[in-house]
Amino acid sequence: MRNRVVIENVHPEIDHGAFFIKRVPGEKVTVTADIFGDGHDHIRAALLYRHESQKRWTEVFMMPLANDEWEATFTVEQKGMYHYKVAGWMDHLLHWYEGFLKKQEAGQDMAVELQIGEQLLQKAAESYPKAKAEDLKALAKQLKSGGEEAVQTVLNADFKQVVESTPLKQFETIYDHNLRVRVGWEKELFSTWYELFPRSAAQEPGRLGTFKDVEKLLPRVNEMGFDVLYMPPIHPVGEKNRKGKNNSVNAQPGEPGSPWAIGSRHGGHKAVNPELGTLEDYKALIEKAKTYGIDIAFDLAFQCAPDHPYIEEHPEWFIWRPDGTIAYAENPPKKYQDIVPINFESEDWKALWEELKSVVLFWCEAGVRIFRVDNPHTKPFRFWEWCIAEVQKEYPDTIFLSEAFTRPKVMAELAKAGFSQSYTYFTWRNTRKELEEYMTELTRTESREYFRPNFWPNTPDILPYELMNAGPNAFAKRLVLAATLSSNYGMYGPSYEFMENTPNANGKEEYHNSEKYEARHYDWGHRNRLTELITQVNQIRKQHPAMQDTWNIHFTRTDNESIMSYIKLTEDQSDIIWCIVNFDTAYRQSGFVEVPKSLLGITGNVNLKVTDLLSGEVYHWFNEWNYVELNPDAAPAHIFEVSFNRR
């Protein structure tokens, strides 16, 4: 054991290499590590990476930072899995070279030093391909000749370049802990979701909507700027214990029940609710949506209605009570009599896992590439890790969104297990301070490597307290925050767009007359202030690369706590967006915002041109602090495009 270099505290590394980090093509991976050794010999370090299709590693020399920390970066160019590791060694050639310079400057005799250098160059040549080895040997020969000419060879700038680019590697320490980067579909990082119930898609009242009705809504969804259309489960709805309006225990004749109560005499998880249409109709909808640049997201809910075919075919996959009845879902005191949970601790778990995987593959074969997964935290983490990996082997561009509103560590574990995107606590982060802290947690801690947030201001399950009985200003503010803070966001569409704000009488964050238990009729031709704002904001997101990244956010100072300011910019600063949001939905707020000169690379006087992409107004800012004023009745925010002369 002659390796003398220690490598530790490598980042990113998720749970000692148990899980991969996530990127999309074009994103960078910056690796840091604490690298040190004994004595005073010079240390060199390298980051090595390769795509899974490659056998050879690409080497990037790491640069020393403060306190024995080293750093290097590489860019992932293609989809698939990348591997990376860190190497460190004592570079005796570099150590000799820097000592040579000091000794020569001090006027010492360099004859022996030249001999040492010649030997080290010969040694280094042994580990390089022929062309580089010959170059090193040629230099060694020049040093062997001795004399002033040899000294000048060492003093030449070209010699320094050779020493730095072809280090002498001996007794390397290799940190190889199965570090991986999964590079997926670009839509994993940037997507805009609209949710609707297909049974509520009919243009005229008095009948249930179908897939063909949803097709007619595609131009509207596209016009508003959404590129993912998500629908709740499309399977047959259970007839036994079907829930009625407002979650009543007994459904009345004609009530459609909850689509999350899956399975009936019409089939199970591989069947389509005949009231919505046929499997061929669904496939046609998928293809039609693609012509508008829209992907249809599938709701993957691994649970059953009491009359699901699985229960008769595989009773061993469920929990049976001592009285012989099947156990339905409970979250005391809540009861879900229309839903039966699957028993993942079944003795027949292997067959169960294979069947559930086959469900996902069935819908992939039908054309689905995006799955919103219902309550994944109520199923084993290791099942999801296995299932997602298996599906992505056959369909690499498959996206899985985790719908888990639960404890932080549970949400994190699901993201580590492979979910491409995750629901978040955005719904309950309402103040400026809460959102700044939450965004910092998401973007500046280890979770950035594996947890991709998808911000939803509402869902069919959740009418947030802030939106209860709220007016248009509150809906406008939350829309802008969701769409500009995160590059992935979505909404329970018609309910949000038409500003549904009436809560259930139970005092919980639930809608009165929830669409989960009944079909609605919407005036799909209606437009309002929020419709136009949604369309504007989504257009801005599509036109500006700075908005298509979550990790590039920088909060800036204001002198008014009711005004939040943040900048999102591309790495080359070719696109800079500055958002300034008024958190007061009732009153006009004004104040001053600071220009972050260091962030923008401004060394002299400020000279900014800021164009409000919502109003079209243009301002010129010449001060380090500049005045803003926002009337919530007009606009919840400024979304500025920034341009300036850096001199």
N, C-alpha and C positions, 0 to 999 in steps of 0.2 A: 504494500500500500504506500506508494511513493507520491500519490497525488496530495497536494498541500493546500488546495483551494476548497473553501466551504461555500456552498450555494444553499440559500434558504430564503424563506419568505417570498416565494415566487408568486407573482400576480400577473394575469388572472389564473387562478387555480381553484376550481370549485370542489370543495370537500375532498381534497387530496387526489384530484383527478377522477373522482367517481362520475362526474357529469361534465358535459361539454359546455363551452360558451357559445354564443350565437352572433352571427353576423349575416349581412347580405352582400352580394358582390359589390366591390368598390369600397367597402368599409375597412378601416384599419384595426389592427390588433397591436396594442402597445403593451409590451411585457417588461416588468420590472422585477428585480431580484436583489437581495443582499448577497454580495460576493466579496469575500476577503480571504486572506491567508496569513501564514506566519511570516515574520521577518519583513524585509524591505524590498524583496524582489518584485519586479513589475508584473501585475496581473493583467491578463487579457480575458475577455469573455465574448461569447457569441450566442446569438439566438438562431436556432436552426428550425426550419419549417418545410413542410412538403404537403402537397395535395395527396389524397388517398390513391390517386391514379399514378402517382410518380414514385419512383424508387429512390431517387437521389434527393438529398436535402439541400435546400438553399440556405446559405449562411449570411447573416447580417451581424457585423461586429457591434457589440453593445458599448454604450458610452457611459463613463462614470459620472454619477451625480454626487451629491453630498453624502457623507457618512456611510461609505461603502455600498451605496445603492447604485445599481446599473440599469440601463434602459435601452430598449431597441424596439423598432416598429416594423411590421410588414403589412401589406395590403392583400386581402383575399380577392382573387379575380374571378374564380369560378365556383359554381355550386358544388356541394358535396362536403366531405369531411377533410379538414386539414389537421395535421399533427404538428406539434411544436415541442421543443426542449431547449435547455440552456446548458452551455458548456463553459468551463472556466479552467485556466491553467496559468502557471508561471511562465512568462515569456522571457527566457534568458537572452535571446537575441535583442529584444527591445531594451532590456536592463543593461546589457553591455553597451548598446548604442548610446543611450543617454549618459552613461558613465564616461564613454569615450569623449563625448563633446565637452564635458566638464574638465576632464583631465587634459585634453588638448588645449583648452582655453587657459588652463593654469600653467602651460608650458612644460608639461611632463613629457618624458620620452615615450613614444607610442609604439615602439617596435613589438613589444609583447602583446599589447592591446590589439594590434593588427593580426597577430597570429591567432589570438582568441576569437576575433571576429571571423576570420577565415574558417575556423573549425565550426563555429556556430552556423555559418551560412551553409557549409557542407551538410551539417546535421539537418537543418531545415529542409534542404533539397530532397531529403529522403522521403518526405511525406507529401510531395506535390507531383502532379502529372508532369510528363516529360518536358513540355514547353516551359513551364514555370521553373522546374528543377534546373534546366539548362541556364536560365537567367541567373538563378542563385549561384550556380557553380561558376558562371563567368565572373560574377562579382567577387566570389571567394578567391578566384585566381588573381584578380587585380590586387586584392589585399595581401595575398601571399608574396607578391613581388616586393612589398615593403616600400619604404622611402616616402618622400613628400608627396609623390604622385598618388600613392595608396591612401595617404591621409586625406588628400583633397577629394578622392573618390567618396570617402565616408562623409565628408562635409557637404557634398553636393546634395541639393534638394531631392534629386531623383532617388538617392540612396535612402533617404528618410521614407519616401513613398513605398519603396520595396519592403522596408522593415515593417511598416504599418500594415501593408496589404498581404504580406506572406509571413505571418508570425511563425515562430518556432513552437510547435505544439508537442509537449511532453507531459505525460502523467495527468491527462485531463480528468477533471471531475465532470460527470454528466448527470444533469438533473432531468430524468425522464420518468415522469409520473403519469403517463397516458394522457397528456394534456392535448385537448382537441378543440377544434372550432367547427361547428356545423354552419355551413353557409347555405342559406335557403332562398326562397323566392323573394324578390324585392317587395312584394306585397306584405310580407311579414312585418316590415318596418313602416310602410305607408299605406293606409287603407281608410276608407270612409264608408261606414255602415249605416244602412237604413233597415229598420225592422218593421214588418207588417204581417198581419194574420191573413193568409190567403182567403179564408172564409169571409173576411170583411172587405174583399176587394171588388165586390160587385158594384157596377156603376149605378144601378137602380135599386131602390129599396125592395124588401120583400122576399129576397132569395139569398142563399149562401153563395159566396164567391168561389171561383174555381181557378185552376192554374191558367186557364185561358183569359180570365179576368185580370190576373196578375200580369200577363203579357201586355195587356192594354195599358198598364201603369208604367211599363218600362221607360217610355219616353219621358214621363214626368220625373221618375227617379233619376234618370240620366240628366235631364235638364237641371235638376237641383244639385248635381255634381257628386252623386254617390256612386261608388264603384263596387260595393258589396250589398246585395239584397238578401237579408236574412229573414227566414220564415220559421216559426215554431214547428214542432214535429208535424210531419205530413202523413203520419201513419193512421190506420183505423183507430178510432177512439173507443175505449172500453165502454160497454153498455152496463156492466154490473157495477153497482155502487157509483154510478156516474154523478158528478157534482152538478148542481144547478147554479142559477144566478147568484152572484156574490158569495160563492163557495158554500151554498146551502147543501145540506147532506143529501137531499133527494132532488134529482132533476125532474122538471116537468116535461110532459111530452113535447118533443120538438127541440128541446134544449141540446146544444151540440156537445157539451162537456168540455173538460180540459184536454187540449191536445197532448199534454204530457202524461195522460193516462193512456198508455200505448197498448194496443192489441185488443182484438175482438174476434168474432166468427169470421170477419173479413181478412184476418191475417195479423201478422206481427211486425217486427222491425224491418222486414224486407218487403213490406206491402205498402200500398198507398191508400189513403182514405178515399173510398169511391165517391164521396160527396165532393171531393176536390178535383177528381178526374182520374186518369189512368197513369201508369208508369210512363207510357209513351208521351202523354201530355207533359209530364214533369221533365222528361228529357228534352222535349221540344222547347220548354221554357228555358232550360239551361242554355240551349243553343241560341235561342232568340236573344237572351240577355247578353251573350258574348258579343253579339253584333253592336251592342251599345257600350261595350267595354265594362260590362257588369258581370260579376261572378255571383252565382247563387250559393249562399251559405246554408248548410244543412244542420238542423238541430239534432245532435246525437245524445239521446237520453236513454241510458241503460237502466230502465225500470219498466214495470209491466202493470197493466190493468189486471184485475182479478180474473178476467176471461181471456187473457193472452194465451195463444196456443202453447207457449213454452211450459205453462203450468201443468197442462195435461201430459205433454210429451216428455218433460224433464222435471218432475216434482222434486228431484234431489237438488235442484238449483235454488230452492226456496226454503224459507223457514216455516215450520209447521208448529203450531201451539199444541199443548197437551190435550185440548179438546178436539183436535183434528182439523181445526180451521187454519187457514193460511194467515201469516202475520202481515198486516199492511204497514205502510210507512207511518212513522210517528216521529215527531220532534216535540215531546211533551212541553206544554199541553196541547200543541197542535196535532191534529190527526188527519191523515190523508187516506181515507177509506177507499179511494178510487185508484190507489197506487200500491203495488206490491214490490218491495225491494228484492233485488237479486242477492243470493247468499254467496259471497265470494270466498267463504270458508268451506264451501261444499267439498265433500270427498271427491267429487267429479270435477274439480276446478280446472283441470287441464282441458277437458272437452268444452267446458264453459268458456274459457278464454279463447279457444279456437273459434267457437261459434260467434262470439262477440266481435272478434277480428274479422270474421267473414262478413259480418254486417257492414263494417266500415268499407271493406273491399268491394262489396256489392254496390254501394253507392258511389264509390270511386269509379267503378266500371260504368256506371250510369252517367258519369260526367262531373261529379262533385269533386271539388278540390279544396273547399273550405268547410270545416266543421266547427260549429259552436257547440261545446260540450256542456251539457247540463249537469250541475252539481258533481263535478269530478271528484271533489273532496270526500264524497261518500263512497268512493270505490278505492281499492288499494293503489298506492303510489306505484308499486312495482308492476301492476297490471298495465298502467298507462305507459310507463317507461318501455315495457315490452311491446305493447300494442302499437304505439306511435312509431317506434323504430321499425317494426315489421311492415307497417303500412307505407312508410316513407322509403323503404327499400324498393317497393314496386312503383310508388307514386311519389317521387322526391319532392314535388312542389306542393304537397298537401300541407295545409295550415290548420292548426288546432287552436281554438280560442277557449281558454279555461274560464267557465262561468262559476267562479268560486268566491263568494263574498263570505270569507271566514277569517280565521286567525292568521296573522302574518306569516308564521313559520310554515303553516300548511299551504298557503298560497305560494310561498317560495319553493317548497318541495315539489309542487306540481309543475312549476316553471322549470325547475332543474330536470324533472323527469322527461321533459321534451315539449311541453306546450309552447306553441309559437308566440302566442299573445295571452294576456291575462286581464280579466276584469280587475278593478282596483277600488281603492277607497275614495276616489275622486268624488263620488256621489255624496260623501259626507264631509268633505273638506270645503268649508264655506268661506272662511276668512282669508285675508291676504297672508297672514302669518302661517296659517295652517297649510295653505297651498305652496308657499315658498319652501317651507320645511319638507313637505311631502315630495315636491319635485326634486329637491336637493337629495333626499334619500333615494329616489328612483334613479337619478342620473349621476350621482357622485359617490356612490358606494358600490360594493361588490354586486349588488342586485342588477346594476346596469349590464352585467355580462350575460345574464340569463333571463331576466324578467322584463318582458316587453309590455308596457302598459297600454291598455285600450280604454279610453275615457268615455264613460256613458253617463249623461246627466239624469237619465231615467231608464227604467226597464218595465216590462209588464208587471213585475213583482214589486217595484219600488217607485212610489211617488214621494220624493224627498220632502222633508219638512219645509225646506226653503221654497219649494214650488207649490205647496199647499195653499190654495186660494190666492196665489200670486198673480200679478199682472204681467203684461208683455215684457216689461223691463227686466224682470228677474229671469224669464226664459231667454231673453236676448243675451244677458250677461253670461249665464251658464253655458250657452251655446258657444259663445266666443272663447271662453276659457277652455272648454273641452277641445275645441278644434285648433287652438293655437298653442296650448301647452304641450299636447301630445300629437305625434304624427299619426297615431291610430286613434280614431274616435268613432262613436256611433250613437244612435238614438233610437228609442222606441218611437218610430217615425210619426205616424199621424197623430198619436196622442201628444207628442211634444210639439209638433208643428202647429197643431190646432189648439195648443196650450190648455190641455185638459188639466184641471187643478183641484178637482173635488175629491177629498179623501174619504175613505171608508169611515163609518161612524165609530169603529173600534179604537180610533186614536192612533193606529199604527200607520206605517208608511205604505199604505195600500190604496189603490184606486177604488172609488165607489163605482159600482157596476163594472167591475173589472172585465176586460176583454178576454181574459183567460177562460171565462166561463160562459161567454155569450158572443154571438156574432154582432158586429156593428155595421152601420151604414155611414160612410163618410161622403162628403161632397168633394170628390177628388178634383174637381175643377176650381175649387176655392184657392185663392191666394191671399196672404196677409203680410203684415210687416215682417213676421218671423220667416215666412217662406222666402221672401226676398233676401233677408239677411243670411239665411242658410245658403242660398244659391251664391251670393257674393263671397261669403267666407270660403266655401268649397272651391270656387273658382280661383281665389287667391292661393289656396293650398296647392292646387294643381299647377299654377303658373310659377310658383316660387319654390325652388329647391330647398331654401332655408326652412320652409315649413314642413318638409318631408322627412325630418329627422327629429327625434325626441331629445337626443343627447347634447345638442348644441345650444341649450338654453342658458342665458346669463341674466340674472336679476340685477337691476340697477336701482340706485337710490332715488327716492322722492321725499318731499317734505310734508306729504299728506298721507296718513295711514290708510285713507280710503282709496288711494290711487296706487295700483301696482304696475310696475314697469319691468319689462324683460325684453331682451334682444335674442333673436335666433339668426345665426349666420352660417354660411357655408365656410369650409376650411380656407378656401382661397379668397374669401370675403367678396366674391363676385355678386352675392345676393345677401342683403342684410335687411331683416324685418324687425321693426321695433314696435312692440305692442304695449299700449298704455290703457289699463282697464279701470273703470270707475266701479267700485264695489257698492256704492250707494245707489240703490235702484229707485229711490224716491226724489233725491235732490241733486242739483248740479254741484259738482265738485271741481275745484281748481287747485293748482299748486305748481311747483317747479320740479323738473326731472333733471338728473345729472347726466351729462354726456360721459360715458366711460372711455376716456381717451386712450387708456392703455389697451383695453380690449380691441378698440378700433384701429390702433396703431397711429393715433394722432399725436404728433410731437410738438406741433406749433399751435397756432390759434385755431379755434373751432370755426368751421365753415361748412355746415351741413344743409343739404336740401332734403326735406322730409315730405313725402307725398302720401296723404291719407288715401289708402286704397278703397276705403268704404265711401268716403264723401268726394274724393277727387281734389280736395283742397291741398295747396302746396304752401309750405312754410320754409323760411330760411333761418337757421339758428347759428348765431355767432358767439354765443356765450357757453360757458361750461354748465350753467344751469339755465333751463328754458321753461317758459310758462306754458301750461296746458290747461284746458278747461273742457269738461265733458258734461253734457246735459243728457241724462239717461233717457229722456223722452225722445231724443233725436238719435243717439247712438250710444251703446254701452262702452265703446272703446275707440281708440285710434289704432289702426293697423298701418304703420308707416313703412313705406319703402325708403331706404336711406341711401343717399349718394353724397359724395364729398371729395374734395381735393385734399390729399393727405399732407401736403406741404404746409 
